[in-house]
Amino acid sequence: MECLICDEPASNVDVGDDYQERACAKCGHYRIPHTALVWMETHGWRFDVKLTRAWLAHQQGSGLIPTIDSQQASVLIQV
């Protein structure tokens, strides 16, 4: 399985049909709703790896698995 952010090897965490969840050694543990993934694929957008990793690192202390929804994804894409 690949990381949805950096394309490096990552572990898939089975959470059902609504999310893709990954644990990447470089990016960390995160989840992305399918709607956000489809939205990004439709537009041909990719995550800005450095920016997304920084956002994920900032979220790590919250005690929750960071979730990159469509709104957050729009801030973390490559331009």
Buried (B, 14 or more C-beta within 10 A) or exposed (E): EEBBBBEEEBEEBEEEEEBBBBBBEEBBBBBBBEEBBEBBEEEEBBBBBEBBBEBBEEBEEEEEBBBBEBEBBBEBBEE
